Amino acid sequence: WGDSPFLSEIGGPSSLGGAQLNGADSVAVSTQSGRTYVADAGHNRVLVYGADGSLLARWGAGGGNGAASREAGGFNNPSAVAVSSPGLGEDVYVADQGNDRIVELDPSGSVLRQWGSRGTSEGRFHAPAGVAVDGAGNVYALDSENNRVEVFDPTGRYLERWGLRGTGLGDFSQPSAIAVDCAGSVYVADTNNN
């Protein structure tokens, strides 16, 4: 890494790249279009950049003006963003932490579906901090405050969950990030268990 060249920068604390950022919590890049999606948590929006780094869109309430919203197309502290695997289209998934839900959007920013609300039962969340999608289109939601992972099929139907608060094997303590590799293995950054 020390000898790797710096390629470019988007966003920033000023208007670099066409949009000021405030707490950029997550980034995902589409291998299909080259677009970059940024969860700009402090501004309650997702920014979309082209492969050349140009700002293409601001998704969120009022055209991504920074207002928190529970309405369809709005966000409240979006904490993570993921893009579906090649061959499954280019749907974008957002862990909408402040609204305790997962939002699925198409490449134009139209809401396809959203699911979840505050709670501990199946399909409910308390501050989802991460989201990932596997090669079959299954969605993995990292439910941070409930210390678990919930899995949904491509239509948002609940499949399973795992994890409890604790320090043992398979337990979590405020996990903060999740990823799924091409073989379907799931990786979780378990923040308080180091």
Secondary structure as UniProt FT lines:
FT   TURN            2..3
FT   HELIX           16..18
FT   STRAND          24..29
FT   TURN            31..33
FT   STRAND          36..40
FT   HELIX           41..43
FT   STRAND          45..49
FT   TURN            51..52
FT   STRAND          55..59
FT   HELIX           61..64
FT   TURN            72..73
FT   STRAND          78..83
FT   TURN            86..87
FT   STRAND          92..96
FT   HELIX           97..99
FT   STRAND          101..105
FT   TURN            107..108
FT   STRAND          111..115
FT   TURN            122..123
FT   STRAND          128..133
FT   TURN            135..136
FT   STRAND          139..143
FT   TURN            144..147
FT   STRAND          148..152
FT   TURN            154..155
FT   STRAND          158..162
FT   TURN            169..170
FT   STRAND          177..180
FT   TURN            182..183
FT   STRAND          186..189
FT   HELIX           191..193
//
